[in-house]
Amino acid sequence: FRTYNASITLQNELAKIVETPKDDVEEKVKFYKNANREVAKLCNHQKAVPKNFEEQLKKLEDKLTERQNKIKELEKHKKLLKKDKGSDNKNLPKSVQGCD
């Protein structure tokens, strides 16, 4: 019964497409995926959370924190360069790579 409902729903969703000569492949794929999504809703298909989700989330949070800290560091460096623009301070690196 589920397969019948899924097939009918997909068929009805795909029947809604109106093809024009300018339709490209990306538009057709997008339309098909949306139709397939409707079938998945009907059948109550749900993606399970990956087993290593917490680990992946932690890695992303660590990367975000690291990059935020790097931005702060670079902003400080930028202020110092602007402040010492007219002076002969050779202790400051003149490039972003020199901030590492």
Salt bridges, closest charged atoms under 4 A:
GLU13 OE2 - LYS16 NZ 3.06
GLU19 OE1 - LYS28 NZ 3.51
GLU38 OE2 - LYS41 NZ 3.43
GLU55 OE2 - LYS59 NZ 3.78
ASP62 OD1 - LYS58 NZ 2.89
GLU73 OE2 - LYS70 NZ 3.94
ASP100 OD1 - LYS70 NZ 2.62
